[in-house]
């Protein structure tokens, strides 16, 4: 299936950089240049510490210096070639070499080619010579090799772990797991030692500045639901977003957060930084992003999600946003929501909106508090106001452009993401959380109005600008 370096099957050409195919000779030359430039950067007295972790200004200075050094080395080589009567490298190959060397020094080497490709959605690497790339339209192709060997692949990821994130992270036999946000917002997961070969998975997740209007244009929800959710955020309702993998939970969370006023102080808590609300300084000028931390080489210094949620309660936060509920942080999160942090939000993995509560209960009973089901349900009922569930659907045909399908970067329709269900939590009764499904899946799977909101909720949302349409107010679907 794979033919040569970074090539796919006969249906498509291999990836390019600056418009040039990445053949073995260019990659080998880039590796040689990288070694020379890295040595020069480390020994240059005027540069701030070479290519290691540094602040943004220092990193930009080092990158600019590296580019100049690559160009200087290529110029010297061109002069030597012409002096001996040989042709210099074509300009296209020179530009490709410059970009590739910079990717090897400051990015993820050949993987950077895919990370920078707008049409790529997921990258899965099973060793240095096997990479599967899934495009936004669902097409999946195999490429490789993306590193000279597995040792180089591990070294590349280890370098990224040292440079990206809020603190340096280990990736070795003693700490064989790594979760990391890349500078562009993509999420990297890597494992070694517990697998025969190093495995890397990258979700190319951009720090997109989506709003509910953007999701309305994409067909994720209808206008009435968009207005209702916007009012719920302004009214400081606690919202839990559920869905399967790649269903758009983080995108919806960002869109809902866009309704939060700039005067509010937001604290975000994540296993690995992904949301990026703190980078939207115009929209969220007072936002603090916190990231869980693993233990150091001595096995100390770990700071988990639950500890960060508890810490957020001492930070004068108007709202606490948990990127994804994954375990024992559920109890302090629910306590935060019910103890003065109204308007908080989180996401959770679940196959449908009704199963969210079982997932929360399963996490709560594993927490140090070991809450039984009845106590967890009482906590849920006092903390969560709305559960918003996302689902996906395959496009029936390539010609469907009526809003039910998104367009992938390679010209084909891709599975659509849509809000299928919204539940209003109204109370708890022993082993059950009592809810009203106010939006439920319609004929095409997209949410349509169902049971009406409670009178108190309707009045509260109306005070924050929500007037339901006649269709939504009937609740007879």
C-alpha positions, -999 to +999 in steps of 0.1 A: +000+000+000+029+023+007+055+031-020+086+051-011+090+079+014+058+097+024+038+083-005+003+068-005-014+043-028-019+049-066-051+069-060-033+100-046+000+117-046+021+119-015+022+151+006+042+181-004+060+210+013+062+243-006+047+224-035+076+199-038+074+161-032+093+150-001+116+123-016+143+105+004+172+127-009+155+159+003+147+144+037+182+131+042+197+165+033+173+182+057+185+159+085+221+168+078+212+205+077+193+202+110+223+187+128+245+215+116+220+243+124+212+228+159+249+229+168+253+264+156+222+276+175+234+260+208+268+277+205+256+311+193+262+334+223+236+360+212+207+335+211+185+327+241+192+291+248+191+274+215+160+254+206+148+244+241+117+256+259+116+294+260+092+323+260+075+333+227+099+361+219+130+339+225+115+311+204+107+335+175+143+348+177+157+312+176+135+303+147+145+334+127+181+326+134+177+290+123+161+301+090+190+325+083+215+297+091+198+273+067+198+299+040+235+307+046+245+270+044+225+265+012+241+296-003+276+283+005+266+250-011+252+267-042+285+287-047+306+255-043+284+236-068+286+264-094+323+268-089+328+231-098+305+235-128+275+218-113+239+231-112+227+244-078+195+231-062+162+244-077+146+272-058+116+250-050+138+224-033+157+251-013+124+265+000+113+229+009+146+223+027+142+255+048+107+246+059+116+210+066+146+219+087+125+243+107+099+216+112+125+192+124+140+218+148+108+235+161+079+212+151+073+175+146+095+168+116+077+151+087+045+149+108+044+187+106+035+183+070+002+168+079-004+190+109-001+220+086-025+205+061-059+221+064-076+190+050-062+166+076-083+156+106-064+128+124-029+113+122-022+078+136+014+065+137+022+029+144+060+030+144+084+051+123+074+036+089+036+034+093+013+065+094-024+066+087-039+100+079-076+106+080-088+136+060-118+158+069-140+141+043-134+107+059-108+095+034-080+075+051-046+069+035-013+053+046+020+071+044+055+064+056+081+064+068+079+096+088+111+090+108+144+071+101+136+046+128+116+042+160+144+057+181+143+089+161+105+089+164+107+087+202+133+114+203+111+137+182+081+132+206+104+136+236+117+169+223+081+181+217+072+171+253+100+192+266+091+223+246+053+224+245+027+226+273+029+246+305+056+224+320+081+199+306+067+164+303+086+131+303+083+104+276+104+074+284+102+038+297+094+051+332+066+074+319+054+058+287+023+079+283+021+114+269-008+138+263+002+172+248-014+202+231+006+213+201+011+250+193-016+250+167-041+235+190-039+199+178-039+172+205-012+146+206-013+113+225+017+090+225+026+057+242+058+036+242+071+006+261+036-008+266+033-013+229+058-032+206+065+001+188+059+037+197+024+048+188+013+084+182-022+098+177-028+134+167-062+150+165-057+181+144-079+203+166-075+240+157-080+268+183-110+279+163-130+309+175-164+295+168-197+311+179-232+298+180-239+317+148-211+297+131-226+264+143-260+276+131-245+281+096-230+246+097-264+231+106-253+219+140-285+233+156-314+255+146-320+291+153-344+286+183-320+262+200-291+286+194-310+314+211-320+292+240-285+280+247-271+316+244-296+327+270-288+297+292-251+308+292-260+344+300-284+332+327-255+312+343-270+278+339-245+250+345-242+230+312-227+196+305-219+187+269-219+151+260-211+131+228-190+105+213-154+110+201-151+136+173-187+147+177-177+184+183-179+187+221-150+211+224-161+232+194-196+236+210-180+244+244-160+272+228-191+285+210-210+286+243-181+303+260-183+330+234-215+341+251-197+348+284-192+385+289-156+400+289-160+412+325-162+376+339-132+358+353-129+323+337-108+294+349-103+264+325-091+231+337-078+204+313-058+172+313-039+187+283-044+223+271-069+224+242-096+249+247-075+280+242-100+305+257-071+322+274-057+330+240-088+348+230-078+379+248-103+402+231-132+380+241-119+366+274-094+391+288-096+376+323-091+339+317-067+315+334-059+281+318-047+253+341-033+220+330-028+188+350+008+178+357+024+143+359+049+133+386+085+140+381+114+115+379+112+110+417+075+103+415+064+135+432+048+167+420+018+153+403-013+177+402-045+160+391-077+174+377-095+171+410-069+191+428-070+219+401-108+220+404-105+225+441-078+252+436-101+271+412-126+277+440-099+300+456-093+320+424-123+343+424-136+326+392-170+336+379-171+303+360-151+271+360-148+252+327-136+216+328-124+205+293-134+169+298-146+150+328-125+118+330-125+106+365-125+116+402-126+154+394-164+149+389-172+153+426-153+186+432-166+198+398-202+192+408-196+208+442-181+238+425-212+241+402-236+239+432-216+262+455-215+296+438-198+288+404-230+291+384-226+292+347-198+265+347-195+240+319-178+207+311-178+180+285-181+142+290-179+112+267-213+095+264-233+077+236-266+095+244-279+121+268-297+096+291-264+077+298-246+108+309-258+104+345-246+068+347-212+079+335-211+106+362-222+081+389-195+056+378-168+083+381-182+095+415-181+060+431-144+057+420-135+090+436-119+092+471-153+103+484-168+070+469-203+085+467-231+060+463-256+064+434-283+082+454-259+108+468-243+113+433-278+119+418-287+144+445-254+162+438-261+161+400-296+175+405-283+204+425-254+212+402-263+206+365-291+224+348-288+213+311-272+184+293-266+190+256-258+159+235-240+159+202-242+132+175-229+127+140-244+114+108-229+103+075-238+123+044-261+103+022-246+116-011-218+138-022-243+163-037-259+170-003-251+207+003-283+217+021-266+222+055-269+186+068-233+179+057-200+197+063-175+201+035-142+185+039-109+201+028-106+177-001-139+186-017-161+158-004-188+159+022-179+147+057-200+134+086-222+162+100-222+171+137-255+181+152-271+187+186-295+157+189-308+161+224-311+186+253-322+176+287-332+198+316-324+183+349-353+188+373-345+166+403-334+132+417-354+102+430-332+076+446-314+058+418-328+081+391-320+116+379-353+131+367-350+151+334-372+166+307-359+160+272-367+195+258-350+188+225-350+152+211-337+137+178-360+144+149-364+124+116-329+134+104-313+130+139-311+167+145-327+180+177-363+193+175-384+207+203-400+182+226-411+187+262-414+223+273-390+239+297-402+244+332-420+277+339-392+289+362-365+281+335-386+298+308-389+329+329-352+330+337-342+326+300-367+352+290-350+376+313-318+370+293-333+375+259-349+342+249-383+342+234-392+307+221-407+303+187-443+290+185-430+256+174-407+253+204-433+266+229-458+239+220-436+210+228-457+186+208-432+168+186 
